[in-house]
Amino acid sequence: MAAARSTQGTTRIGGVRGSRRGGGSGRVRGSVRVVGRALHFPFTGTARGIRKATHAHGAGESGLGKLIELHGVNGAGDVMITVALASTVFFSVPTDEARGRVALYLAITMAPFTVLAPVIGPLLDRVPHGRRAAMAGAMLARALLALVLSGAVTTGSIEMYPAALGVLVASKAYGVVRSAVVPRLLPPGFSLVKANSRVTLGGLLATGVAAPIGAGLHALGPRWPLYGAFVIFVAGTFLSFSLPPKVDSAKGEDTALLASDEAHLHGPHLRPVKRPGLRTVGPAVIHALGANASVRCLTGFLIFFLAFLLREHPLTGESAAVSLGIVGVSAGAGNALGTAVGAWLRSRAPEIIIVTVVAFVLGTAITAAVFFGAFLVACLAAVAGFAQALAKLSLDALIQRDVPELVRTSAFARSETLLQVSWVFGGAVGIVMPLNGSLGLAVGAAIVAVGWLATVRGLLASARHGGARRTKLA
């Protein structure tokens, strides 16, 4: 009996001890889970926050949220390549040689690009049922080209230029397809302008996050930003196929022409049918496109001109790299602000917005040319970015209002091509300009003045007599 009690007591004691051991082990496992959640939360919490923002107001249900995320991936990958090429082509050699390299880069890449760009839109219009595949192909092409560039940047070989051209063409192809996809993913109550501004803002925010990461990777070596671009674009390739299948639908679409076309036959008697073009939908779109082209030309000019000017004559008390960084951040902040304002602004006359913002940037450019200084240069960069974003959203509003739905998506693609050509022209002028701040900014002001004076009368007339139908920028 005593032995039994002793055994029973031992069992109880052993059970208590076992329970204590089990409780201790459970507490350890619980602590590990808490620490794991704490370490994991910054990533999962950030991902949930991004998903909540991109999928708000019905964008998740319509598929627009996934396009916003895809455009963010696109912007992040592009800025990685930009960081790598800028350091290789620009900062690694003396100024005179850098001007020659950049001019060669512009000639070899941008000039053929301006010839190829008008072909991309019509080509992709012929295969509208493969939009997701086209976007994935543009991502995959840039991923592979990033690897090619990673070998070229260290040696400076000539293969860097055709690879860069391929990146630009693939980027443009993505942009053209994206313009065609947005109207297919509009949530209920969304205007096309609001959707475009939200997509653009998502890309800008991603670019702002990726730029310092790219700079940090570049500190490890010139190849590392390109490796980062490879990873990002591979992710974008898979993300492209997550878009809803409806983006591949081309129901009710046709190709927009600069002028009307009566070559198509239709109907039981095969009578010719006129297809609308940009010149037949009213003067507002053409004038708005001209005003936007002048602002886009100015931004291209400022990028190249200020890059060389600030390298030789940095802002007071700053290095060349810091000076360029200040101007770049100012331009990016202005562009983001313009996009945000365009997303929330309500207006019945986009023409008035275009006239106002172009006049604003013209006045700023004249002031900066007369009283040239560090503060005014940064202000001009910010105002130019703001004007470019808001004027472009207003142009989108006019296309949505005045261009028939049949050809609207193609009209967006063609307008993007013309604006890109304007940017290239402005960049070419910026390269050949003497490094005189006041003279250079005076030339920039003249570019904007020509565009504003040529379009202001037509835009104001359109605002007065445009009719009752107006598009709201919201």
ZATI-351972 format. One record per residue (C-alpha): residue in one letter; x, y, z. Coordinates in steps of 0.2 Angstrom, whole numbers, padded with zeros to 4 digits, always signed. Layout:
REM residues N
AXYZ;...
END
This chain:
REM residues 474
M+0000+0000+0000;A+0014+0012+0005;A+0023+0007-0011;A+0007+0011-0021;R+0005+0027-0013;S+0023+0031-0016;T+0022+0026-0034;Q+0005+0036-0036;G+0013+0051-0028;T+0028+0050-0040;T+0017+0048-0054;R+0007+0064-0049;I+0024+0073-0046;G+0030+0067-0063;G+0013+0072-0071;V+0015+0089-0063;R+0033+0090-0069;G+0028+0085-0086;S+0014+0098-0086;R+0027+0111-0081;R+0039+0106-0095;G+0025+0106-0108;G+0019+0123-0102;G+0037+0130-0103;S+0039+0122-0121;G+0022+0130-0126;R+0027+0147-0119;V+0043+0146-0129;R+0034+0141-0145;G+0022+0156-0142;S+0036+0168-0140;V+0044+0162-0156;R+0027+0164-0165;V+0026+0182-0157;V+0043+0186-0163;G+0040+0179-0180;R+0024+0189-0182;A+0033+0205-0176;L+0047+0202-0189;H+0035+0197-0203;F+0023+0211-0200;P+0032+0226-0208;F+0032+0216-0224;T+0014+0208-0223;G+0007+0225-0216;T+0015+0235-0230;A+0008+0223-0243;R-0009+0224-0235;G-0008+0243-0235;I-0003+0243-0253;R-0017+0231-0258;K-0030+0241-0248;A-0025+0257-0257;T-0024+0250-0274;H-0040+0240-0273;A-0051+0254-0265;H-0067+0261-0272;G-0071+0246-0282;A-0054+0245-0291;G-0051+0227-0283;E-0067+0220-0291;S-0064+0228-0308;G-0046+0223-0309;L-0039+0241-0310;G-0030+0238-0293;K-0020+0224-0301;L-0016+0236-0316;I-0010+0249-0303;E+0001+0236-0295;L+0008+0231-0312;H+0012+0249-0317;G+0021+0251-0300;V+0032+0236-0304;N+0035+0243-0322;G+0040+0260-0314;A+0052+0252-0302;G+0060+0241-0315;D+0063+0256-0327;V+0071+0267-0313;M+0083+0253-0309;I+0089+0253-0327;T+0089+0272-0327;V+0101+0272-0312;A+0113+0260-0320;L+0113+0269-0337;A+0114+0286-0330;S+0130+0282-0319;T+0138+0273-0334;V+0135+0285-0348;F+0135+0301-0338;F+0145+0301-0322;S+0159+0290-0326;V+0168+0301-0339;P+0173+0320-0340;T+0159+0332-0345;D+0164+0334-0364;E+0165+0316-0366;A+0149+0313-0357;R+0140+0325-0368;G+0146+0315-0383;R+0141+0299-0375;V+0123+0305-0371;A+0122+0312-0388;L+0127+0295-0395;Y+0114+0287-0383;L+0100+0299-0389;A+0105+0296-0408;I+0106+0277-0407;T+0092+0274-0395;M+0079+0288-0396;A+0080+0292-0415;P+0076+0275-0420;F+0063+0274-0406;T+0054+0289-0413;V+0053+0280-0430;L+0047+0263-0422;A+0035+0271-0409;P+0021+0276-0422;V+0022+0258-0428;I+0020+0250-0411;G+0002+0256-0408;P-0006+0250-0425;L+0004+0234-0423;L-0003+0230-0406;D-0020+0236-0412;R-0020+0221-0424;V-0018+0209-0410;P-0030+0215-0397;H-0034+0198-0390;G-0016+0196-0383;R-0015+0211-0372;R-0010+0202-0356;A+0003+0192-0367;A+0009+0208-0374;M+0012+0216-0357;A+0020+0200-0351;G+0031+0200-0366;A+0037+0218-0364;M+0041+0214-0346;L+0051+0198-0350;A+0060+0207-0364;R+0066+0220-0352;A+0071+0207-0339;L+0082+0199-0352;L+0089+0215-0359;A+0094+0220-0341;L+0105+0205-0340;V+0113+0210-0357;L+0116+0228-0350;S+0123+0221-0334;G+0138+0214-0344;A+0139+0230-0355;V+0140+0243-0342;T+0156+0237-0335;T+0165+0236-0351;G+0156+0251-0360;S+0154+0240-0376;I+0143+0246-0390;E+0130+0232-0386;M+0124+0244-0372;Y+0115+0255-0385;P+0105+0242-0395;A+0100+0234-0378;A+0095+0251-0372;L+0085+0254-0387;G+0076+0237-0384;V+0072+0243-0367;L+0064+0259-0373;V+0054+0250-0387;A+0048+0237-0374;S+0043+0251-0362;K+0033+0260-0375;A+0025+0244-0380;Y+0019+0241-0362;G+0013+0259-0361;V+0003+0258-0377;V-0005+0242-0371;R-0008+0249-0354;S-0018+0264-0362;A-0029+0252-0371;V-0032+0241-0355;V-0037+0255-0343;P-0055+0258-0351;R-0058+0239-0349;L-0055+0240-0330;L-0065+0255-0325;P-0074+0253-0308;P-0092+0259-0308;G-0093+0278-0307;F-0075+0280-0312;S-0070+0292-0326;L-0056+0287-0338;V-0046+0302-0331;K-0047+0297-0313;A-0042+0279-0317;N-0027+0285-0327;S-0022+0297-0314;R-0023+0283-0301;V-0012+0271-0311;T+0000+0285-0315;L+0002+0290-0296;G+0005+0272-0292;G+0019+0271-0304;L+0026+0287-0297;L+0026+0281-0279;A+0034+0265-0284;T+0048+0275-0294;G+0051+0285-0278;V+0053+0270-0267;A+0064+0261-0280;A+0076+0275-0284;P+0085+0276-0268;I+0085+0256-0268;G+0093+0257-0285;A+0106+0270-0279;G+0110+0258-0264;L+0112+0243-0276;H+0124+0254-0287;A+0135+0257-0272;L+0138+0238-0272;G+0143+0239-0291;P+0136+0245-0308;R+0128+0228-0312;W+0117+0227-0296;P+0103+0239-0301;L+0101+0229-0317;Y+0100+0213-0307;G+0087+0221-0297;A+0078+0226-0313;F+0079+0208-0319;V+0070+0202-0303;I+0057+0216-0304;F+0053+0213-0322;V+0052+0194-0320;A+0039+0197-0306;G+0030+0209-0318;T+0029+0195-0331;F+0019+0184-0320;L+0009+0198-0313;S+0003+0203-0331;F-0007+0187-0332;S-0016+0190-0316;L-0026+0204-0325;P-0044+0199-0328;P-0047+0191-0345;K-0058+0205-0351;V-0043+0216-0354;D-0040+0205-0370;S-0057+0210-0377;A-0057+0221-0392;K-0076+0222-0394;G-0081+0239-0401;E-0064+0246-0405;D-0056+0252-0420;T-0040+0262-0425;A-0039+0281-0423;L-0032+0290-0438;L-0025+0308-0438;A-0038+0312-0452;S-0054+0304-0456;D-0054+0288-0467;E-0068+0283-0480;A-0059+0268-0486;H-0070+0255-0477;L-0086+0248-0485;H-0100+0244-0475;G-0119+0240-0476;P-0129+0230-0489;H-0124+0242-0503;L-0106+0242-0498;R-0106+0261-0495;P-0090+0269-0488;V-0091+0273-0470;K-0080+0287-0463;R-0069+0282-0448;P-0066+0296-0436;G-0049+0303-0434;L-0041+0316-0422;R-0043+0330-0434;T-0062+0327-0436;V-0067+0327-0418;G-0065+0346-0415;P-0050+0357-0412;A-0049+0355-0393;V-0040+0339-0394;I-0027+0345-0407;H-0024+0361-0398;A-0022+0352-0381;L-0010+0340-0389;G+0000+0355-0395;A+0001+0363-0378;N+0006+0347-0370;A+0019+0344-0383;S+0027+0361-0378;V+0028+0356-0360;R+0034+0339-0364;C+0048+0346-0375;L+0052+0358-0360;T+0054+0343-0348;G+0065+0334-0360;F+0076+0350-0363;L+0078+0353-0344;I+0083+0335-0340;F+0098+0335-0352;F+0102+0354-0351;L+0102+0354-0332;A+0111+0338-0331;F+0126+0345-0339;L+0124+0363-0332;L+0123+0357-0314;R+0138+0345-0317;E+0149+0360-0321;H+0141+0373-0311;P+0132+0365-0296;L+0120+0374-0285;T+0127+0385-0272;G+0136+0375-0258;E+0132+0358-0266;S+0140+0345-0276;A+0135+0340-0294;A+0127+0324-0288;V+0117+0333-0274;S+0112+0347-0286;L+0105+0335-0299;G+0096+0326-0285;I+0088+0341-0278;V+0082+0346-0296;G+0076+0328-0299;V+0067+0327-0282;S+0058+0344-0286;A+0053+0338-0303;G+0046+0321-0296;A+0037+0330-0282;G+0029+0342-0294;N+0024+0328-0305;A+0016+0318-0291;L+0007+0333-0285;G+0000+0337-0302;T-0006+0319-0304;A-0014+0320-0286;V-0022+0336-0290;G-0029+0329-0307;A-0036+0314-0298;W-0046+0325-0286;L-0049+0341-0296;R-0067+0344-0303;S-0068+0355-0318;R-0080+0357-0333;A-0067+0364-0344;P-0051+0355-0346;E-0045+0368-0359;I-0044+0381-0345;I-0033+0370-0335;I-0021+0367-0349;V-0021+0386-0353;T-0018+0390-0335;V-0004+0377-0331;V+0006+0381-0347;A+0005+0400-0344;F+0011+0396-0326;V+0026+0386-0332;L+0030+0399-0345;G+0030+0413-0332;T+0041+0402-0321;A+0053+0399-0335;I+0055+0417-0339;T+0057+0422-0321;A+0071+0408-0319;A+0079+0414-0335;V+0080+0432-0329;F+0084+0429-0311;F+0094+0413-0313;G+0098+0405-0296;A+0097+0388-0287;F+0080+0391-0279;L+0072+0396-0296;V+0079+0381-0305;A+0072+0370-0292;C+0055+0379-0293;L+0055+0378-0312;A+0058+0359-0311;A+0044+0357-0299;V+0032+0368-0309;A+0037+0359-0325;G+0033+0342-0318;F+0016+0348-0310;A+0011+0356-0327;Q+0016+0341-0337;A+0005+0329-0326;L-0010+0340-0325;A-0010+0346-0343;K-0009+0327-0348;L-0023+0323-0337;S-0033+0337-0345;L-0029+0331-0362;D-0035+0313-0357;A-0051+0322-0352;L-0053+0330-0369;I-0050+0314-0378;Q-0063+0305-0367;R-0075+0319-0371;D-0072+0322-0389;V-0065+0306-0397;P-0078+0293-0401;E-0077+0277-0391;L-0074+0267-0406;V-0056+0274-0408;R-0053+0281-0391;T-0040+0269-0385;S-0030+0270-0401;A-0031+0289-0399;F-0023+0288-0382;A-0009+0278-0389;R-0006+0290-0404;S-0006+0305-0392;E+0007+0296-0381;T+0018+0294-0396;L+0018+0312-0402;L+0022+0318-0384;Q+0037+0306-0383;V+0043+0313-0400;S+0042+0330-0392;W+0052+0325-0377;V+0066+0318-0388;F+0067+0334-0398;G+0068+0344-0382;G+0082+0333-0375;A+0092+0335-0391;V+0091+0354-0390;G+0097+0352-0372;I+0112+0342-0376;V+0119+0355-0389;M+0115+0371-0379;P+0130+0381-0372;L+0131+0379-0353;N+0124+0396-0349;G+0110+0395-0337;S+0100+0411-0341;L+0102+0407-0360;G+0097+0389-0358;L+0081+0393-0348;A+0077+0407-0360;V+0077+0394-0374;G+0066+0383-0363;A+0054+0398-0360;A+0053+0401-0379;I+0048+0383-0382;V+0034+0384-0370;A+0029+0401-0377;V+0027+0395-0395;G+0016+0380-0389;W+0005+0392-0378;L+0003+0406-0391;A-0001+0393-0404;T-0015+0385-0394;V-0022+0397-0381;R-0034+0405-0393;G-0041+0388-0399;L-0042+0381-0382;L-0051+0396-0375;A-0064+0396-0390;S-0067+0378-0386;A-0070+0381-0368;R-0083+0394-0373;H-0092+0385-0386;G-0088+0367-0382;G-0106+0363-0378;A-0115+0356-0363;R-0106+0340-0363;R-0090+0341-0352;T-0079+0329-0343;K-0075+0330-0325;L-0058+0327-0319;A-0063+0316-0305;
END
